């Protein structure tokens, strides 16, 4: 009986992890000419949107005209 309770508890925790949407959060874009941008993925209604949050180059954080731009 104790094993059944432990197994059921593990199964419930695992089901919660599986149902979480892994697409949401901060994602780093591909490096292009030494620059990259962390982009935030969030829900936009029933879709997922990806918006550029900041930009970086070899010298660190830089200003970019792409900040705030929606990728998809």
C-alpha positions in Angstrom: 0.0 0.0 0.0 2.9 2.4 0.9 4.4 1.8 -2.6 1.1 2.6 -4.3 0.9 5.9 -2.4 4.5 6.8 -3.3 3.9 5.8 -7.0 0.7 7.8 -7.2 2.4 10.9 -5.7 5.3 10.7 -8.2 2.9 10.2 -11.1 0.9 13.4 -10.1 4.1 15.5 -9.8 5.3 14.2 -13.2 2.0 14.9 -14.8 2.2 18.5 -13.6 5.6 18.9 -15.1 4.6 17.4 -18.4 1.6 19.7 -18.7 3.6 22.9 -18.2 4.2 24.8 -21.4 8.0 24.6 -22.1 7.8 27.2 -24.9 7.2 30.1 -22.5 10.1 32.0 -20.9 13.3 33.8 -22.0 15.1 32.3 -24.9 18.4 33.3 -26.5 18.3 33.9 -30.2 21.0 32.5 -32.6 24.3 34.4 -32.6 24.5 36.5 -35.7 27.7 38.5 -36.4 28.7 38.2 -32.8 25.4 39.6 -31.5 22.4 37.9 -29.9 19.2 38.9 -28.2 17.2 37.3 -25.3 13.6 37.1 -26.5 10.6 36.6 -24.2 8.0 34.0 -25.3 4.6 34.5 -23.8 1.0 33.6 -24.7 -0.8 36.0 -27.0 -4.4 34.7 -26.8 -4.2 31.1 -28.0 -0.8 31.7 -29.8 2.8 32.1 -28.6 4.5 35.4 -29.2 8.3 36.0 -29.1 9.4 39.6 -28.4 13.1 40.8 -28.3 13.8 42.0 -24.8 17.4 43.1 -25.0 20.4 43.0 -27.4 24.1 42.0 -26.7 27.3 42.0 -28.8 30.9 41.2 -28.0 31.2 44.3 -25.8 28.1 43.5 -23.7 24.6 44.9 -23.8 23.9 47.3 -26.7 21.1 49.4 -28.0 19.2 48.0 -30.9 16.3 49.1 -33.1 15.0 45.6 -32.7 14.2 45.9 -28.9 10.5 45.3 -28.5 10.1 43.8 -32.0 7.8 40.8 -32.2 9.4 37.9 -34.0 6.3 35.7 -34.2 
